[in-house]
Amino acid sequence: MNRKVFQISLIAALGGLLFGYDTAVIAGAIGFLRDKFLLDAAEMGWAASSALVGCIIGCSVAGVTSDGIGRKRTLLITAILFFISAIGSAVAGNLSEFVFYRMIGGVAVGAASMLSPLYIAEVTPAAIRGRMVSLNQLAITLGMLVVYFVNYIISLQGSQTWNIESGWRWMFASEALPAFVFFIFLLWIPESPRWLLKQKKDDEALDILKLVDPQMAVQEVAAIKRLIALEKSSWRLLFAKGIRLLLLLGISLAVLQQITGINVFLYYAPEIFKKLGSGSDTALLQTIVIGAVNMGFTLIAIKKVDKWGRKPLMLIGASGMGFCLFGMGLTAYFQQTAGWVLLFVLGYIACFALSVGPVTWVILSEIFPTVIRGVAMSVATISLWAANWLVSQTFPMMDENEWLVSHFHHGFTFWVYGFMCLILIIVVQKFVPETKGKTLEEIEGALRRA
């Protein structure tokens, strides 16, 4: 592997680390926030999901911005927004102020969630692109694991009363450090060669591609320029024949990645465990275990995605996720949760991390034509965050609904997410192409002919 490629990809993946850190910090803080601001179920859902509204905005802006001023400059802006959100959320005096700064962080998360895998895909050779794009998902899981540890350590620094008054503030403030590091490191990476070629900066693009793959740099420039010359990028192009089907596939995969329930466990895991009898400290420790499993199986996905292929991993993972979700629903329904819930949760997380988590981003970064890749990724990622918001907002409302609890004993929501796994299996089996080992230009040519 080209060391320069790895270094560039690693720096870009820090956007994924902040993505994971920012979205998962709420898991340790939400219980203390609820007590601090006296939140009901809907308000609790809003506190947890408000950042996702910012994510939708970030995706909406990032696609156009990255095609306009470049991938690198847009990533630098996201680093600044991460820093502002960290400090603002920590000093918020009421729920409205907290939501405002969380939305700013959400804008950064939304932009990073689209741009980090997009940038990595555009600077890496085909033979290792799956692993390098999956590096972004590894960084997301690492960010989650790190913040779970940080939340746990901070919670031990004082009593329950201290955590309600101040502990949660330090949890959010801790994000300022990785945001600053991300900004500094971004100054050292090059611009995307594909974006430079779209701007007629051929010499700069060639120099970067020589760093990435010296033997194929000239041929790669020619291949990219041929595709760029085929058509003019515009929003209307998204609905052209052929491309609109790819866009629909991308949106479907993005939405299904979320409505299979992953962020219920990443955002609300401590509260779920508390309802099943764990204390605050034990619940946070169990969440760390979730983070460790998430990261460990993402490592396996990175090693296997370019060997096993995208499609087999997606099918295996979605099947395992569905099995675990239906199992969780049954144990909750029959109120036999002792031991079983943690086992099924860890199985679900393992299957997601092995497949649907990283591989969805790999597929999204590969299937769209070069000239509209930024805009198309933006649309798909907007859909992803909208689905994420829907799940995060509605979970506490369903989980605390008196009628559902009395009839299903907290099992209903898990069955809903399990059914969505079945839909994901059907979509992947029927519509997702296998893209391993192909250049972005080869994928685009094949999809145009299909």
Secondary structure, DSSP 8 states (H G I E B T S, - for coil): --HHHHHHHHHHHHHHHHHHHHHHHHHHHHHHHHHHHT--HHHHHHHHHHHHHHHHHHHHHHHHHHHHT-HHHHHHHHHHHHHHHHHHHHH--SHHHHHHHHHHHHHHHHHHHHHHHHHHHHHS-HHHHHHHHHHHHHHHHHHHHHHHHHHHHHHTTS-HHHIIIIIHHHHHHTTHHHHHHHHHHHTTS---HHHHHHTT-HHHHHHHHHHH-GGGHHHHHHHHHHHHHH----GGGGGSTTHHHHHHHHHHHHHHHHHTSHHHHHHHHHHHHHHTT--HHHHHHHHHHHHHHHHHHHHHHHHHHHHH-HHHHHHHHHHHHHHHHHHHHHHHHTT--TTHHHHHHHHHHHHIIIIIHHHHHHHHHHHS-GGGHHHHHHHHHHHHHHHHHHHHHHHHHHHT-HHHHHHHTT-HHHHHHHHHHHHHHHHHHHH----TT--HHHHHHHHHH-
